């Protein structure tokens, strides 16, 4: 099989998808923004061919490149795994009659108001929402639905550009900051109270081949705005728990409602006083390298499973469910320059056997802001056969590890 893969070099874990495709026998032509000479030797070895484009989000350039590849030889698949690439790649895919995620599906997974309209039409509970391009539309929605509300870009990923507003003054600040009063398109949603997590699948022809449930501690908006918090993401190995039956059933309905075929999926959910509600849906893998956690917790290579699904239409292995696996981010005490760490020796002594890997930027490294995300500064990834014990260990890490820094 000949697979065109969009942007094999950035971000860094993109190379794992290329590695996996190569390992299951695919010929992989990479389409990316780096020069071929800038790719590392291992990545060059995995690639059959490479096509350089100035920007992979330039649809005209991407279309011309794909057509050039088709003129040279048969192309079976055109794949991308980054949120910002999915819709443009889908348009090129349909223009070139290549199988894969449709424009409709990619659009619904990028445009938040349209996504929620489609979910509601299918009877899937989600927050009240609307799309707005004016301050008046935002104010009308607030008057009708009440506070608190969420305002964010229509095609936002994660918590980027997201505002939580609880009163009229905060609403006016969000209107100014979001750009909606100047005509920028935004999604306006009812704020859903409750615990936040995500349900991910690797699906083939609309059916989940593998599935995983993860939890946020605390919810993302709070985690991305509070320095002292060491936020956690934990994947559970208790997939047969009755607590997840409704989540799995709703996830299957989401896949059908959005027309997702053979693809990774990422589905954010909340559970609280109003029950289970779905939030954002992506037809791509989750961010912050969560697939590494799934692989470590299940004694298999999920990237290779994805490649096997793309190339052969089936699973190669089954997940062991041997471990719960999690990641904890530890923020510097202030913005500036990292000067050192306290507590890592104690963590290694007590729980070194549970550490999958870690990233501790060396002293002298400039800090990244809290809003930059879970992997922007220091982080550890850990596993344990018992979910509750892993939570205890990760809490210990968050309380013990200190990232020392000095202001610039």
N, C-alpha and C positions, 0 to 999 in steps of 0.2 A: 504494500500500500504506500502511496505517495501522499504525504501530509505536509501542507504549508502551515507553518507555525509563526504567529505574529509576535514579534519582539522576544527573541530567545535570551537576551542578555540582561534586561532590566525590567523589574527588580531582580536581584541575584537569584532568587529561588526559581525564576523562570527556566533556568538551565535544567532543573530537575524534570520538567515536563519533556524537554528535548531528550535528556538522558533516558527517560522511561520509554519514549516512543522508539528510540534507537534500539533499546534493549528487547523490545517485543517484535523487532523485525521491520519497522517502518523505515522508509526513506524520508528524511525530514529536510525540507527546504525552509530555512529560516528567513523571515522578513523583518529587518530591524533597522534601528537608527544608527548603530555603531558601524564603523568600518569593519570589514572582515579581519583586517590585521589587528584590530583592537580586541577581538575575541580571544579568550584563553585557549590553549592548545587542546584541552579536554573537550570544550564545547565545539571547537572546529572539527574535532574527530567525530563527534556525534552527528554533525550536520552532513547531509548529502550535497546540498548546495546552499548558497546564501545570496540574498538579494538586499541591497541597501536602499532605503528610502529616507528622505529628509525628515519625515514625520509619519508614524504609523496611524495617526489620527487624520491625516490628509487623505480623504476617501478617493479623490481622483488619482493621486499617486499610488495608493494601494491597489485600486482597480487596475491601473495600467500594469503594475507589477504582476498581479495575479494573472491577467490575460497573457502577459509575456511568458509566464511559466506554463500556462495551458497550451500556448502555441508551440512550445518546445516539447512537451510531453504531457501525458495524462495526469490529472490531479484528482485524488479521491476525496480529500478533506481539506478544509481551511479552518484552523482552530485558533482561538485566543482564550486567555484565562484571566485577563485584567479587566476590571469593571469598566474603565473608561474606553476600552477598545471594543466592547461587545457589540454595540449597535452599528458602528461603522463597518466592522467585519461582517456582520449579518447582511448589511446592504450589499457589500461586495460579493458575498457568498451567493445571494440570490441573483445578482446581476450576471454571475458567471455559472449559474446552474450547478452549484456544488452543494451536496447534502450537508445538513447541519441545522443549528439553531436558526429559526426564521426571524425575519425583521419584526413581525408582530410580537413574538416572544421576547426578543431583545428589547424592543421598545417598552413593553409592559414591565420588564425588569429594570428599566432605567428611569422611566417617568413615574414618580411616586403617586400622584393623583390617579393616573390612568390605571396603574397597578391595583390600587385599592378599589377602584370602580369595578375592575374585572373580578377581584376576589369577592366583593359584596354580591355581585350578580351570581356568583357560584355558591352563595350561602356561607362563605367563610368569614367568620367574625374578624373585624379589624377596626381601627380607629375611624371615627368620622373625619372626613378630610375633603379638601378641595384644592384646585389649582388657582393661583391668583397672579395677575400682572398689574395690579394697582392697589394703592393703599386702601381705597374704598372697599374693594372686595375682601381684603383682610379684615377690616373693621366689621364688615357685615357678618362674616363668619364668626368672629369673636362675639358679636352681639347675640347671634343665634345659638351658638354652642356653649359659650361661657369659658371661663378660665379653669385650669391652666391650659395653654396651647403650646404647640411646637411649630416653629417656622424654619424652613430649610430650603435649599435649592431643590428643584424638581428632580435633578439627577444626582443628588448627594450620595456619597458613600461613607458609611460610618457616621461619625458625629461632625464631620466637616461642615462649617457654615451653619450650624444648627443653633437655634435660640429657643430657650424655654421662657415663656412669659406667663406671669401670674396675675398681672393687673394692667390697667390701661396705660400707665406710664411706661412699663416695660414693653408693651405692645408697640408704642410709638418709637421707642429706641430700636426695636427689632425691625420695624418698617424702614427706618432710615439706614440701618446697618446692612440689611439684606439687599437693598437696592430696588425693592419692589415699587417704591414710589417713583422710580425712574424707569419703570417698565420691565424690570427683571422678573422672570418667571420663578415663583416659589410654590412650595407645597405648604399648606396650612392644615394642621392636624390637631385633633383632640389629644391631650396628654393622657396616656394610659398609665395608671398607677399599678405597680406590681413588680415581681421579680422578672429579670430579663435574661434570656438565653437564646440559643440558636440551634436549629435542627438542620443538619447538612446531609446531603445524599450524593452518591454517584449513581446516576440513573441511566438506564439504557432503554430506548424506545418508550419512554414515559413511565418506567417502573424502577423503583429504587433497588439497585443491586447491592449497595452498602449504605448504611445510615449511621449517624452519630448524633449525640445530644451533648451540648455544652452549656455551661452556666457562666454568667458574669457576676463578679463580686467586687464592687457594687455595680449598679447599672452604668452604662457607658457615659451618659452625660455627666454624671457626678464624677466618674473616674477621670474624665478628660479635663476637669476644671478644678481639681483639688490636689494641691501638691503633696500634702502629708499622706494621702492614701497611696498604698501600694496595690494597685488593682490586679485582680486575678481573673484568668479564664481557665475553667476546668472542664475537661471532657470526661463524662462518666462511663464506666464499664457496666453499669446496671441497666443495660438496654432492655432487659426483659421485665423490668419493673412495671406494675400496673399503672404507675404514675405517668408513664409515657405513651399509653395506648391512644389516648385522644390526640396527642401531639403527632404521632405517626399517621393516624387516620387523616388528620387535617393536612399534613404534609403531602400525602398522596393526592388529596383533592386539589391542592395548590398546583402540583405538577401538571395535573390534567387541565385545570382552568387556564393556566398560562401557556399550555402547549409545549412544555419542555420535553424534549426527546432524549437524545444521548448527550449528557452534559453533567458536569458538577452542578450542585445547587447549594445555596446558602439562604436559610430562612430564619429571620429574627422573630422572636415571639416574646410576649409578656403574659404572666399569669398573676392575677390579683383579684380584687373584689368583683370585677366584672367578668371573671372567668378567663379562659385562654383566648388570646387575640394575637393574630399574626401582624407583624410590622413590615419590615423590608424583605424583599425576595430578590435573590441574584441567581442568574444562570451561569455561575462561575464559582470557583473555590472561595472559601473564606480568606480574609486577610491575615496579617501577622503570622503567617506560616503555621496556621493551626493544623494543616495536614501533617506536619511533622509530629504533632502531638498524637494525632490519630494513628500514625504509623508506629510510633513508639509504644503506644498503649495496646496495639493489636497484633504486634509481631509480624507485620507485613509492610510492604512498600505501597502506600496508597497512590503515589505518582505512577507506579507501574500498573496498578489496578486501573487507573484512569486510562492509561495508554492501551491496556488490554481491551478495555471497553470500546475505545475509539476504533482500534484496529480489528479486533476480533469479535466485538459485540457481546462479550461475556466476561464474567469474573475469572481470575486465575486462582485466587485463594480466598478463604473466608477469614474474617477478623477473629482473633482469639478472645477478645474482651478480657484479656489477662490483667490489664491495668487501667486505672484512671490516670489521666495525664493532664498536667496543667502548666501554665506560665504565670509568673508574677513579675510585674514591672516595679522597679525601685527607683524613685526619683532623687536627683540631687537636692541637697537642702536649700539651695538657692540657684538662680541663674548665674552663669559665669564660666568658671573653669574647674574641672574635677581635680581635687587634690589628693584623694585617697579613699580607702574603705575601712570600715570597722565592722567586725562581726562575722566576716566570711570564714575565718578559721573555725569558729564555733559551729557554723552551719556544716562545714565539711566534716568536722569531727562527728557530729551527731547524725547527719543525713546524707553524707557523701554518696552512699550507695543508691540513693533515690534521685540524684541529679542526672538528668539526661544530658544537658549542656548549659552553658551560661555565657553571658556577654557582659564583661566589666571593662568599660572603656578606660584606658590607662590614664594616670595622672597627667595633666596638661591638656586633656581633651576638652574642647568647648562643650558646654552643656546644650541640650536641646530643650525647648519649652515643653511644659506639661502637655499642652494641646497637640504636640507632635505625634503622640500615640504610644502604644504599649512597648514598642521596641526601639524607641528613640534614644534611650539612655541605658541604664543597666537592667538586665533581666536574667532570670533563671527559669529553666524548664525541668520539671520533676515528675516522677511517676510512683505509684504505689498500688498494690492490689485492692486496697480498701479506700473507697471514695472519702469517707469521713476522716480517715487517718491522713490522707493526702491534704485535705483541707486544714487539718491541725498543723501539719508540717509547713504548709505554705504560709499560714498565719505566723508561725514561728520565724520564718524567713523574713516576712514583712516587718516584724517587730525587732529583729536582730540586726539585719544588714543596714548600715548607714552609708550613704554616698556623700562624702564630704566635698564641699566646693567653696570657692571664694568668688566674690563678685569681680567682674572685670574692672 
